Amino acid sequence: MDKTKKQEIIRDYEQHEGDTGSTEVQVALLTERINQLTGHMVANRHDYGTQRGLLKLVIQRRRLLSYLSKEDVGRYHKLIKSLGLRK
């Protein structure tokens, strides 16, 4: 993910100006990275190092989403709807 793409994602999901660490921003960045690695895994099925890293990212995103659902259900539903997670 290049710098401009990352800044665009941060700008879309930030809670206030300069916000780079909120749960929404972290989940959005992880989702983008997961999507990139998923595409890589389609082309390189036997890349087990990438597979392990992908699983770690998915687990980290799941933990953040679980935290957000406990803290603020409205923000959680808004985030999963905008990212297209969990139909």
SVG drawing of the C-alpha trace seen along z (x, -y; Angstrom):
<svg xmlns="http://www.w3.org/2000/svg" viewBox="-26 -18 33 42">
<polyline fill="none" stroke="black" stroke-width="0.4" points="0.0,0.0 1.5,-3.3 1.5,-6.5 -1.3,-8.3 -3.6,-5.3 -2.9,-5.1 -3.5,-8.8 -6.8,-8.5 -8.0,-5.7 -7.1,-7.6 -8.9,-10.7 -12.0,-8.6 -12.2,-7.0 -10.7,-9.5 -12.8,-10.7 -11.2,-14.1 -8.4,-16.0 -5.0,-14.2 -6.6,-11.0 -4.5,-8.0 -5.0,-5.6 -8.8,-5.2 -10.2,-1.8 -12.0,-2.7 -8.8,-3.8 -6.9,-0.7 -9.6,1.7 -9.8,-0.1 -6.0,0.1 -6.0,3.8 -8.8,4.5 -6.9,2.9 -3.8,4.9 -5.8,8.1 -7.4,7.6 -3.9,7.0 -2.5,10.2 -5.6,12.2 -4.9,11.3 -1.2,12.3 -2.3,15.6 -4.5,16.4 -1.4,16.1 1.0,17.7 -0.7,20.6 2.4,22.0 3.7,18.8 3.2,20.0 5.0,17.0 2.4,14.7 -0.3,17.0 0.8,16.8 1.0,13.0 -2.4,12.9 -3.9,14.9 -2.3,12.7 -3.8,9.6 -7.3,11.2 -7.0,12.1 -5.9,8.6 -8.8,7.1 -11.2,9.4 -10.0,8.3 -10.4,4.7 -13.9,5.2 -14.8,7.1 -13.5,4.2 -15.5,1.7 -18.7,3.7 -18.4,3.8 -17.6,0.0 -20.0,-1.5 -22.4,0.7 -23.4,-2.2 -19.9,-2.9 -19.3,0.9 -22.3,1.3 -21.4,-1.8 -17.8,-0.6 -18.7,3.0 -21.3,1.6 -18.8,-0.9 -16.1,1.8 -18.5,4.5 -17.7,6.9 -20.1,9.5 -23.1,9.5"/>
</svg>
